[in-house]
């Protein structure tokens, strides 16, 4: 009888827990990471004191632009508001973001450094669109991310082979990167002569980014890889090494220029002049229409 009571209690407890879990899932319908409301909440969530782009857009268009349009006295004033305010809001939302992404991408192509997060396997058209989309995953790597990527390379899962793959798969180029510094290039050239991949160019200068990655893969297969890579590892040992500093400079410099120079200059000088020209043209057209009447 006792055994039956215990079994019944266990069964009842399971039913109660099941009902509670079901109820909780119904209440927290937005908790799933794949749920639309959950994704929307992520886009609207503040990062410290920084307002997210989506929230900025909603507030700007809903609480600033719409009331101004409603209170506008005539079509000329509405046109002025639309041109000035819409342009300002769009520039504030994506201007700085887009400029720093574009400049970071250009720096990556030139230097071989991988400087951005994002879908680097997407087709060129989608990748270009993502540079201007503040809601996409495309964005410059933060300072802490750059430190983790460009220092202590021996901490990578596959060491320098893993690092070379990271460069090649994220908008960088291992050949260009390992040629970007005189000492780095000298060490890499010596390693290439000893561990050149099969069917690869016999000369380092003619090698491509995949050849460099495969070279490090060959070194990984050596029982003495730690000793072989000793000099190379030393260059990346410190968290403030020259490669980290260069990566930080390339990302932060253009971010600074776009935030404190390009955008303010456009909004403070370029936009008012453009707006003044448009309004003057509309007034002239209205005068001509009035004269004809």
N, C-alpha and C positions, 0 to 999 in steps of 0.2 A: 504493500500500500504506500509506504514511504517512497519507494522507487518511482511509483506512478506519479506521486505528487511532485517529486523533483523534476521528472520529465515534463510534466504539465507546466510547471513554473518556467523551465528553460524555454519551452515552446512559446509561452505567453510573452516572456521577455524579448524573444526574437521578433515576435510580431509587433511589440511596442516599439522596439528599436527601428524596425523596418518602416513603421508608420512615421516615426520622428524624422528619420532620414529622408523619406519621401516628401514630408511636409517642408523640411529644411530646403530641399532641392527646388521645391515649388516656390518658396519665398525668395531664395537666392538664385533666381532664374538667370541673373546676369553674371554669376560667378564663374561659369565655364570660360576658359581662355579663348575658346572658339566662338563664343556668343557675341552677337553684334553689340549688345549693350556693354559687355565687358571691354570690347575693343574701343568703343566710343568713349568709355570712362578713361581708358589709358590715354587717348588723344587729348582729353580735357583735363587730365591730372597735372597739377603744377609741379615744376621741378625747382624746389626751393621757393624763391620769390619770383621766378620767371613764369610769365603767363604763356601757356602753350599756344601754338599758332592757330589752332582751330578755335579756341576760346577767344583769342584776339580778333579773329575774323567775325565771329558771331556778335561780339560786343560792338565792334567798329561799324558793321553794316546795320545792325539792329538798333543800337542805342545812339549812334552818332549820325550816320548817313540818312536813315529813314526819317527821323524827325526834322532834319534840315530840309529835306526834299518837300515834306508836307508843308512846312512853314515858308517855303520859297514864294516870292511875290509874283514872279513871272517866269516864262520859259528861258529867258536869258540867264536869270539867276540859277535856275535848275541846271542848265547846261554847265554853268561855271562850277556849281557844287559837284556835279557828276564827274567832270574832268579833274578837278582839284582833289576832291576827297577820295574818289575811287582809286585814282592813281597813287595817292599817298598811302591808303590802306594796303593796296597790293604791294607797294614797295616796302612798307613796314613789315608785311607778312613774309615776303619771299625774296626781297632785294638783296639783303646782306647774306642770307642763306645761299642764294643762287650764285652770287659773285664769288664767295669763298669756295664753294664746291667746284666751280669752273676753274678757278686759279689753282686749286689743289690738284685737280685732274691734269692740268697742263704741267704742273711741277712734277707729278708722278711720271708722266710720259717722258719728260726730259731727264730726270734724275734716276729713274728706276725704283724709287721708293714707293711703297704702298701706303697711301695716306688717308684712304677713305673706307668706311663701311658701306655695304650695299650689295646688290645683286650684280656681281661682275660678269656673270654668265649670260645675262640678258642680251638681246640683240641691240645694236648701236642706237636704234631709234628710242627704245624703251630706256636705255641708260641715259640718253640725253634728256628725255622728259623727266627722269628722276632727279636730275641735277636741279630742276626748278620746282620740284614737288616737296614742300616741307613736311608732308605727311608720310613720305616714303621712308624706307630704311637707309637711304643714301645720305651720308653725312660725314664730315671730317672726323678722323680719330681724335679723341681727347688726349690731353697731355699724359694722363696716367696710362692710357692704352698704348701710346707711342713708346713710353718707357718700357712697358711689358713686352712690346714687339721688338724693340731695337737694343735691348740689353740682356745680358745673361742668356745668350743663344743656346748654351748647353742645357738650359731648362726646357727647351722645346722637346716635344715627344720624340722627334726624330732628329734632334740637334740641328745642324746647319742644313741638312736635307729638308727638314720640316720648315725651316726659315726660308729657304729658297723657294719651296712650294708656296708658302704664304705670299711671297713677293709676286710670283708669277700668276697666282690665282686671284689676286686682289688689286689688279690695276698697275702693279709694278713690273720690274724686269730684273731678274737676278744678274744677268750679264752687265747691264748698265750700273746696277747698284755696286757690284763687286769691282767695278772699274772707276767708281766715283771718288776714290781716295788713293793717293799714291802708294802708301804702305799696304793698304788693303788689296790693291790690284797686284802688287808685287808678290805677296804671299799666295794669292789665288792663282796667279800665273804658274808659280812653281808647283802648286798642288795639281793644277790641270795637266801639266806635262807628265806627272806621275800617275794620275788616276783618270786620264781621259776616257770617256765612254766609248764603246765600240760604235763605229760608223759615224762618229762625230768629227768635226774639223780637227786637224792636227795642231792648229795654232789657236791660242786663246783669243787672239784678236778677231778671228773669224767664227768663233763659237757663238751659239745663240743661248737664250735664257734657259731652255730645256737641257742643253748640254751641261750647263753649270749645275743645275739641280741633280742631274744624273751623276755628275762627278762626285758630289757629296754623298750620293747613295752608295757609290763604289767605296768611298772612304768608310762609311758606316759598316761595311762588310769586313773591314780590316780589324784584326784583334788589337791593333795598336792605334786605333783611331784617336784616343785621348791625347796621345803624344804627338800624333800627326797634326792635330788641330790646335795644339797648345798655343802657338803664336797668334792664330786667328781668334781663339777664344779670349785671349787677353785684351784684344781691342774692344770687346763688347762686355767686359767684366763689370765696369762701373755703370750705375744707372744714369749718370750724367755724361756719358761718353759723347764723342763728337757726332756720332750718327743720330743719337737721340736729340741732341741740340739742333742739328740741321733739320730733322723731321719736324720738331716743334716750331722752328723758325718759319719753315715753309707754310705750315698750317696757320700759325698765329699772325704772321705778318699781313697776309692778305685779308684775314678776318678783321684785323685792326683797321686796315685801309678802307674796307667796304663799310664798316660800322661807323668810323669816325671821319671819313673823308668823302668817299664816292657818294654814299646815300645822303648825308647832310648837304653836300654841294648840289645834288640834283633836286632835293626837296626845297632847299633854301634859295637857290638861284635859277636852276633850269625850269622847274615847274611853274613858279610865278610868272616868268617871262612867257612861257607857252600859254598859260591861262590868260594872261593879259592880251596876247595876240588874238586868241580865239574870241574873247569877249568883245574886243574892238571890232573884229570882223562882223560879228553878229549885230552890233549896234549900227554899223555902217549899212548893213543889209536892211535893217528895220527902217532906217532913215530914208533909204532909197524907195522902199515900199510905200512909206508915208507920203513921199513927194509925188509918186505916181498916182496915188489916190487923190 
